[in-house]
Amino acid sequence: MIQLSRQYNKLCDLPDFDDPALRAMLRDIVAPGYAPEEELRRKFWEYAMLGLYLEEVGALRDDAEVLSIAAGHEEPLYWLANRVGRVVATDIYGEGAFAVDDREADASMLTDPGHWAPYDYRADRLEVRSMDALHVDYPDESFDVVFSLSSIEHFGQPQDIRRAAAEMGRVVKPGGHLVIVTEMLVKAHPLDWAPLQVAIKTLSGGRRLPRATMRKRMMDAFRPRDLQRDVIAPTGLEPVQPLDYTLSPSTYDNLITWIGDDMRPASGSDYPHILLKGHGSPWTSAFIAFQKPPR
Ligand SMILES: C[S@@+](CC[C@H](N)C(=O)[O-])C[C@H]1O[C@@H](n2cnc3c(N)ncnc32)[C@H](O)[C@@H]1O
């Protein structure tokens, strides 16, 4: 295992934002201009953790090739285009639930990625392609870095998620790195048990929990056992560190209840935006970095 200066494989935790290096990286990636309190978001944490990890493992090189799976128009694409040789952004642009209302998979990313850029970037370093994560159209071992942020949980049934994880592992070069960020349920809760959700769906005539199936709960988030079985193991790679599931008490202070379109933060303030709750357990982002053994 590589020796690293911090714990990367972990849940998003409010005290992480006390680290000046994380704050500086976050501002570098999303562009300055947010009030310090507004920076307390799990999405910004994902970006900052990716930047810190790639910097520490020496992946920010002019000869490095980077692939983002289900990229949307995330800020790290533009930040990386200024630091590596080639960035390829893939998503099902123009299709699916995220292609409407200016959301992440807006089709305009294919023709005008600059429209979404937060700052000037080296446009010749960024390629954008429409691609299903279940069929990655690149040969084995083609990229120094592959990453996917807050997306794999949306790829469908467990077999689809396993397939996408295997595809990500497949296209990493020997010695290269894979980063998967996904949503984790942070506690066991009976309402997150898929068969119970299906029973509620049936009893409500399909009005409640309409997307629940016997194999997949309504909420697109993992419990540790699902994560191991459907994401970590299928990559075929070893995480660089064990995943630390610790959450500090302060992270719970602004638990945000999110049902339908309604978000209700416990403190009444939109930030920190870190821990959310639907019907069952709260959930937040988990960062998992892997390295493919060098040849
Ligand atoms: C929550 S968004 C995250 C986007 C981006 N990674 C970010 O962090 O802003 C989830 C993305 O997954 C994409 N997606 C869903 N299913 C996909 C699939 N089968 N193949 C590729 N992308 C997919 C959606 O189109 C959407 O852009």
The ligand as a Gaussian input file, in Angstrom:
#p B3LYP/6-31G(d) Opt

LIG

0 1
 C      -25.431000      13.434000      -9.605000
 S      -24.815000      13.552000     -11.248000
 C      -23.074000      13.804000     -10.941000
 C      -22.380000      14.464000     -12.085000
 C      -20.921000      14.877000     -11.811000
 N      -20.077000      13.723000     -11.618000
 C      -20.820000      15.819000     -10.630000
 O      -20.257000      15.420000      -9.608000
 O      -21.327000      16.954000     -10.729000
 C      -24.914000      11.882000     -11.827000
 C      -24.510000      11.732000     -13.278000
 O      -24.540000      10.333000     -13.617000
 C      -24.897000      10.266000     -14.989000
 N      -25.309000       8.902000     -15.341000
 C      -26.377000       8.214000     -14.903000
 N      -26.410000       6.984000     -15.476000
 C      -25.324000       6.905000     -16.292000
 C      -24.785000       5.884000     -17.138000
 N      -25.374000       4.702000     -17.281000
 N      -23.647000       6.154000     -17.813000
 C      -23.014000       7.356000     -17.688000
 N      -23.484000       8.349000     -16.898000
 C      -24.612000       8.126000     -16.209000
 C      -26.018000      11.288000     -15.089000
 O      -26.307000      11.631000     -16.416000
 C      -25.434000      12.434000     -14.239000
 O      -24.699000      13.344000     -15.019000

